[in-house]
Amino acid sequence: MLDGFQDSFREEAYELLEHLEQALLQLEHEPDDRETISAVFRSMHTIKGSAAMFGFESISDFTHHIETVLDDVRNGKLPVTRELISLTLDSRDHIR
């Protein structure tokens, strides 16, 4: 039965990763867009939580680190830079 839930997680994660990519590409043009920054954070947050719930600990642990950085961006502690976007896109590819 867990396999069915894990399949559902994978499907949802792929969708979230696609939304994440689009949001990151949008941030390249609008790095101060608070709504898009929040959407990026929420994507990572959801992937992290769902991965942990379904036993994908390595995904959850990895995503937690990215989520922490994105939380700092969301809270104005770090700016959106091309390097941050590039690293987050690389992280997205790694999670996928």
Secondary structure as GFF3:
##gff-version 3
##sequence-region A 1 96
A	DSSP	alpha_helix	2	29	.	.	.	ID=ss1
A	DSSP	alpha_helix	34	53	.	.	.	ID=ss2
A	DSSP	alpha_helix	57	74	.	.	.	ID=ss3
A	DSSP	alpha_helix	82	95	.	.	.	ID=ss4
###
